[in-house]
Amino acid sequence: MSLDLMEMLPGDWRRRLEPLLDPLATAALGAFVAGEYETQTVYPPREDLFGAFRHCSYDDARVLILGQDPYHGPGQAHGLSFSVREGVRLPPSLRNIYKELAADLGVPVATSGDLTRWADQGVLLLNAVLTVRAGEAGSHAGKGWEDFTDAAIRALNDKSDRVVFVLWGAYARKKARLVTGAHHTVIESAHPSPLSAKKFFGTRPFSAVNKALVDAGLPEIAWGPQTTGN
C-alpha cells in the first residue's frame, strides 16, 4: 500500500510542488509513510498530514514559520508546526513563543495552543518533516520529507509578493539558502525551546514580521490568540 501524497495535497500547492519534486522519490516517501501508518502509531493523524497546506493556500501565504518535526506525544500534533489541539497542555516551546509574543506586541498569553487562526491568515506553519512515530522524536527524518518541504519553501520563494521566512534554531536557519528572492525577508533567531530560550527572548519576531509585511504593502498578521487567559 502507498499514499499518493501529491493527490492528497490541495490543488494549488500540488501544481506548485509537482515540478520541483522527483516523482519516484515522492512515491517512495508515500510508500514509507503508508507503511508507518499501517504498522506504527504515527503523528499527526493521517487526515491532518497536510493541515498546514489546507489552512494556508499558496496564494494567501505571506509568512512561513518552520518547525523541525511534529510533536510526538498523544493528541498533540495536528499538522501545523508548533501548534497543538484545543485542550492540550502547551508544550514548552509554544509557551516560550507566547511569552515572546506578549513581550513583543502585548498580546495576552493564550490558554489554547491551537494556531489555526494564524494559518488561516496566511502563515504557513510547516514542519520540515511532516510525520513522526509516537515517542520517537526525529524518527522520520531522512526519509524524504525534507526534499518535499524544501520544495514548498522554493515555491514560496518563487512568489512575486514578499514572503517573510521565520527560521528559529540552527536546523531551520539552514533553510535560508533556499530563499533567493531579494524582495523576501528572512528573520532568524535562536529556537524557542527551553534549551535556547534565553537567546530567543527579546528577538521580537512578530513585530518584525508585521513591519516587513507592511513595508511591502501587505496586511499585518493579527497574532492575538483564539482564547486568552492568565
C-alpha positions as a LaTeX table, in Angstrom:
\begin{tabular}{lrrr}
\hline
Residue & $x$ (\AA) & $y$ (\AA) & $z$ (\AA) \\
\hline
Met1 & 0.00 & 0.00 & 0.00 \\
Ser2 & 1.13 & 3.56 & $-0.68$ \\
Leu3 & $-0.14$ & 7.06 & $-0.14$ \\
Asp4 & $-0.41$ & 9.30 & $-3.19$ \\
Leu5 & 0.99 & 12.36 & $-1.47$ \\
Met6 & 0.50 & 14.65 & $-4.46$ \\
Glu7 & $-3.15$ & 13.64 & $-4.74$ \\
Met8 & $-3.61$ & 14.40 & $-1.03$ \\
Leu9 & $-2.21$ & 17.92 & $-1.38$ \\
Pro10 & $-4.59$ & 20.82 & $-2.06$ \\
Gly11 & $-4.58$ & 21.53 & $-5.78$ \\
Asp12 & $-2.88$ & 24.93 & $-5.64$ \\
Trp13 & 0.07 & 23.52 & $-3.72$ \\
Arg14 & 0.19 & 20.39 & $-5.89$ \\
Arg15 & 0.59 & 22.49 & $-9.03$ \\
Arg16 & 3.47 & 24.40 & $-7.45$ \\
Leu17 & 5.30 & 21.47 & $-5.87$ \\
Glu18 & 4.96 & 18.84 & $-8.60$ \\
Pro19 & 7.51 & 20.43 & $-10.97$ \\
Leu20 & 10.01 & 20.71 & $-8.11$ \\
Leu21 & 9.85 & 17.09 & $-6.95$ \\
Asp22 & 11.23 & 13.79 & $-8.23$ \\
Pro23 & 8.13 & 11.62 & $-8.75$ \\
Leu24 & 9.98 & 8.40 & $-7.90$ \\
Ala25 & 11.28 & 9.85 & $-4.63$ \\
Thr26 & 7.82 & 11.16 & $-3.77$ \\
Ala27 & 6.29 & 7.75 & $-4.47$ \\
Ala28 & 8.90 & 6.10 & $-2.25$ \\
Leu29 & 8.12 & 8.58 & 0.52 \\
Gly30 & 4.41 & 7.84 & 0.13 \\
Ala31 & 5.07 & 4.10 & 0.43 \\
Phe32 & 7.19 & 4.60 & 3.55 \\
Val33 & 4.63 & 6.84 & 5.24 \\
Ala34 & 1.76 & 4.47 & 4.39 \\
Gly35 & 3.69 & 1.56 & 5.88 \\
Glu36 & 4.37 & 3.51 & 9.06 \\
Tyr37 & 0.69 & 4.43 & 9.47 \\
Glu38 & $-0.22$ & 0.76 & 8.97 \\
Thr39 & 2.24 & $-0.68$ & 11.47 \\
Gln40 & 3.09 & 2.08 & 13.97 \\
Thr41 & 1.42 & 4.86 & 15.92 \\
Val42 & 2.27 & 7.92 & 13.84 \\
Tyr43 & 1.53 & 11.60 & 14.40 \\
Pro44 & $-0.21$ & 13.64 & 13.18 \\
Pro45 & $-3.27$ & 11.56 & 12.22 \\
Arg46 & $-3.34$ & 10.84 & 8.51 \\
Glu47 & $-6.23$ & 13.27 & 7.92 \\
Asp48 & $-4.12$ & 16.10 & 9.36 \\
Leu49 & $-0.96$ & 15.29 & 7.41 \\
Phe50 & $-1.24$ & 18.33 & 5.15 \\
Gly51 & $-3.07$ & 20.60 & 7.57 \\
Ala52 & $-0.56$ & 23.41 & 7.03 \\
Phe53 & $-1.30$ & 23.45 & 3.30 \\
Arg54 & $-5.07$ & 23.14 & 3.77 \\
His55 & $-5.30$ & 26.11 & 6.12 \\
Cys56 & $-2.90$ & 28.33 & 4.17 \\
Ser57 & $-3.33$ & 28.43 & 0.40 \\
Tyr58 & $-0.38$ & 29.15 & $-1.84$ \\
Asp59 & $-1.82$ & 32.46 & $-2.99$ \\
Asp60 & $-2.53$ & 33.60 & 0.57 \\
Ala61 & 0.82 & 32.52 & 2.07 \\
Arg62 & 2.84 & 35.51 & 3.23 \\
Val63 & 4.68 & 34.14 & 6.26 \\
Leu64 & 6.44 & 30.81 & 6.86 \\
Ile65 & 7.22 & 29.60 & 10.38 \\
Leu66 & 9.35 & 26.48 & 10.04 \\
Gly67 & 9.47 & 23.71 & 12.62 \\
Gln68 & 11.54 & 20.53 & 12.58 \\
Asp69 & 9.17 & 17.60 & 13.06 \\
Pro70 & 5.76 & 17.11 & 14.69 \\
Tyr71 & 5.16 & 16.72 & 18.41 \\
His72 & 5.39 & 13.03 & 19.23 \\
Gly73 & 3.02 & 12.84 & 22.21 \\
Pro74 & $-0.61$ & 11.65 & 22.10 \\
Gly75 & $-3.13$ & 14.20 & 20.85 \\
Gln76 & $-0.59$ & 16.98 & 20.24 \\
Ala77 & 0.30 & 17.20 & 16.54 \\
His78 & $-2.39$ & 18.22 & 14.07 \\
Gly79 & $-0.43$ & 19.27 & 11.01 \\
Leu80 & 0.64 & 22.81 & 11.99 \\
Ser81 & 4.16 & 23.47 & 13.29 \\
Phe82 & 4.35 & 24.45 & 16.98 \\
Ser83 & 0.55 & 24.12 & 17.29 \\
Val84 & $-1.40$ & 21.67 & 19.46 \\
Arg85 & $-5.06$ & 20.82 & 19.54 \\
Glu86 & $-7.51$ & 22.74 & 21.69 \\
Gly87 & $-7.39$ & 21.49 & 25.28 \\
Val88 & $-3.88$ & 20.01 & 25.01 \\
Arg89 & $-1.30$ & 21.30 & 27.51 \\
Leu90 & 1.02 & 23.87 & 25.96 \\
Pro91 & 4.43 & 22.40 & 25.07 \\
Pro92 & 7.46 & 24.31 & 26.40 \\
Ser93 & 8.45 & 25.81 & 23.03 \\
Leu94 & 4.95 & 27.13 & 22.44 \\
Arg95 & 4.81 & 28.60 & 25.95 \\
Asn96 & 8.00 & 30.50 & 25.15 \\
Ile97 & 6.60 & 31.66 & 21.81 \\
Tyr98 & 3.59 & 33.05 & 23.65 \\
Lys99 & 5.84 & 34.75 & 26.23 \\
Glu100 & 7.80 & 36.47 & 23.48 \\
Leu101 & 4.58 & 37.45 & 21.69 \\
Ala102 & 3.31 & 39.07 & 24.89 \\
Ala103 & 6.59 & 40.94 & 25.40 \\
Asp104 & 6.78 & 41.96 & 21.74 \\
Leu105 & 3.22 & 43.05 & 21.00 \\
Gly106 & 1.40 & 42.92 & 24.34 \\
Val107 & $-0.78$ & 40.05 & 23.15 \\
Pro108 & $-2.33$ & 38.22 & 26.14 \\
Val109 & $-0.88$ & 34.75 & 26.69 \\
Ala110 & $-3.28$ & 32.17 & 25.26 \\
Thr111 & $-4.69$ & 29.20 & 27.08 \\
Ser112 & $-5.18$ & 27.43 & 23.73 \\
Gly113 & $-2.22$ & 26.12 & 21.77 \\
Asp114 & $-4.22$ & 25.89 & 18.54 \\
Leu115 & $-2.55$ & 28.21 & 16.00 \\
Thr116 & $-5.13$ & 27.65 & 13.25 \\
Arg117 & $-6.06$ & 31.33 & 13.37 \\
Trp118 & $-2.53$ & 32.24 & 12.29 \\
Ala119 & $-2.61$ & 29.68 & 9.48 \\
Asp120 & $-5.94$ & 30.97 & 8.20 \\
Gln121 & $-4.37$ & 34.43 & 7.79 \\
Gly122 & $-1.57$ & 33.22 & 5.52 \\
Val123 & 1.01 & 31.87 & 7.97 \\
Leu124 & 2.30 & 28.54 & 6.66 \\
Leu125 & 3.07 & 26.59 & 9.84 \\
Leu126 & 5.29 & 23.99 & 8.21 \\
Asn127 & 7.46 & 21.30 & 9.71 \\
Ala128 & 10.48 & 20.16 & 7.69 \\
Val129 & 9.45 & 16.56 & 8.43 \\
Leu130 & 5.70 & 16.01 & 8.42 \\
Thr131 & 5.34 & 12.74 & 10.35 \\
Val132 & 6.87 & 11.08 & 13.42 \\
Arg133 & 6.49 & 7.84 & 15.35 \\
Ala134 & 4.90 & 8.14 & 18.76 \\
Gly135 & 7.51 & 8.88 & 21.39 \\
Glu136 & 10.40 & 8.90 & 18.90 \\
Ala137 & 11.45 & 12.45 & 18.02 \\
Gly138 & 13.16 & 12.64 & 14.63 \\
Ser139 & 12.18 & 9.08 & 13.71 \\
His140 & 11.04 & 10.05 & 10.19 \\
Ala141 & 13.93 & 12.38 & 9.44 \\
Gly142 & 15.97 & 11.46 & 6.37 \\
Lys143 & 13.12 & 9.53 & 4.74 \\
Gly144 & 12.32 & 12.07 & 2.05 \\
Trp145 & 10.14 & 14.66 & 3.75 \\
Glu146 & 12.97 & 17.21 & 3.70 \\
Asp147 & 13.01 & 17.31 & $-0.11$ \\
Phe148 & 9.22 & 17.60 & $-0.12$ \\
Thr149 & 9.12 & 20.55 & 2.26 \\
Asp150 & 12.18 & 22.20 & 0.70 \\
Ala151 & 10.09 & 22.26 & $-2.48$ \\
Ala152 & 7.39 & 24.17 & $-0.57$ \\
Ile153 & 9.99 & 26.72 & 0.54 \\
Arg154 & 11.27 & 27.04 & $-3.03$ \\
Ala155 & 7.70 & 27.52 & $-4.25$ \\
Leu156 & 7.21 & 30.35 & $-1.75$ \\
Asn157 & 10.50 & 31.86 & $-2.89$ \\
Asp158 & 9.04 & 31.95 & $-6.43$ \\
Lys159 & 6.21 & 34.25 & $-5.34$ \\
Ser160 & 6.35 & 37.79 & $-6.69$ \\
Asp161 & 4.90 & 39.21 & $-3.47$ \\
Arg162 & 7.01 & 39.32 & $-0.33$ \\
Val163 & 7.06 & 36.28 & 1.92 \\
Val164 & 8.55 & 36.52 & 5.42 \\
Phe165 & 10.50 & 33.39 & 6.35 \\
Val166 & 10.79 & 32.87 & 10.12 \\
Leu167 & 13.62 & 30.47 & 10.92 \\
Trp168 & 14.15 & 29.59 & 14.58 \\
Gly169 & 17.15 & 27.50 & 15.58 \\
Ala170 & 20.13 & 26.04 & 13.73 \\
Tyr171 & 18.12 & 23.43 & 11.84 \\
Ala172 & 15.63 & 25.92 & 10.39 \\
Arg173 & 18.29 & 28.54 & 9.69 \\
Lys174 & 19.99 & 26.19 & 7.23 \\
Lys175 & 16.94 & 26.65 & 5.01 \\
Ala176 & 17.79 & 30.33 & 4.46 \\
Arg177 & 19.85 & 29.20 & 1.47 \\
Leu178 & 16.58 & 28.35 & $-0.31$ \\
Val179 & 15.40 & 31.96 & $-0.12$ \\
Thr180 & 16.99 & 33.81 & $-3.01$ \\
Gly181 & 14.38 & 36.46 & $-3.86$ \\
Ala182 & 15.68 & 39.88 & $-2.85$ \\
His183 & 12.12 & 41.06 & $-2.14$ \\
His184 & 11.62 & 38.44 & 0.57 \\
Thr185 & 12.55 & 38.82 & 4.25 \\
Val186 & 14.28 & 36.21 & 6.40 \\
Ile187 & 14.00 & 36.51 & 10.19 \\
Glu188 & 16.42 & 34.24 & 12.08 \\
Ser189 & 16.99 & 33.66 & 15.77 \\
Ala190 & 17.56 & 31.00 & 18.39 \\
His191 & 14.89 & 28.34 & 18.84 \\
Pro192 & 12.14 & 28.93 & 21.45 \\
Ser193 & 12.85 & 25.60 & 23.19 \\
Pro194 & 13.90 & 25.82 & 26.85 \\
Leu195 & 17.48 & 24.96 & 25.84 \\
Ser196 & 17.89 & 28.17 & 23.86 \\
Ala197 & 15.02 & 30.36 & 25.08 \\
Lys198 & 17.33 & 32.92 & 26.69 \\
Lys199 & 18.65 & 33.78 & 23.22 \\
Phe200 & 15.13 & 33.67 & 21.73 \\
Phe201 & 13.58 & 36.08 & 24.23 \\
Gly202 & 13.89 & 39.68 & 23.15 \\
Thr203 & 14.19 & 38.99 & 19.42 \\
Arg204 & 10.71 & 40.44 & 18.72 \\
Pro205 & 9.94 & 38.33 & 15.64 \\
Phe206 & 6.23 & 39.14 & 15.50 \\
Ser207 & 6.62 & 42.90 & 15.18 \\
Ala208 & 9.45 & 42.28 & 12.69 \\
Val209 & 7.15 & 40.11 & 10.57 \\
Asn210 & 4.42 & 42.73 & 10.57 \\
Lys211 & 6.85 & 45.53 & 9.69 \\
Ala212 & 8.18 & 43.51 & 6.75 \\
Leu213 & 4.64 & 42.87 & 5.53 \\
Val214 & 3.53 & 46.49 & 5.88 \\
Asp215 & 6.70 & 47.70 & 4.13 \\
Ala216 & 5.69 & 45.52 & 1.17 \\
Gly217 & 2.10 & 46.82 & 1.18 \\
Leu218 & 0.69 & 43.63 & 2.69 \\
Pro219 & $-1.66$ & 43.37 & 5.67 \\
Glu220 & $-0.30$ & 42.55 & 9.11 \\
Ile221 & $-0.93$ & 39.25 & 10.87 \\
Ala222 & $-3.30$ & 39.53 & 13.83 \\
Trp223 & $-1.26$ & 37.45 & 16.27 \\
Gly224 & $-3.89$ & 37.54 & 19.00 \\
Pro225 & $-4.87$ & 34.16 & 20.46 \\
Gln226 & $-8.10$ & 32.32 & 19.85 \\
Thr227 & $-8.74$ & 32.17 & 23.57 \\
Thr228 & $-6.98$ & 34.11 & 26.27 \\
Gly229 & $-6.28$ & 33.67 & 29.92 \\
Asn230 & $-3.83$ & 34.32 & 32.68 \\
\hline
\end{tabular}
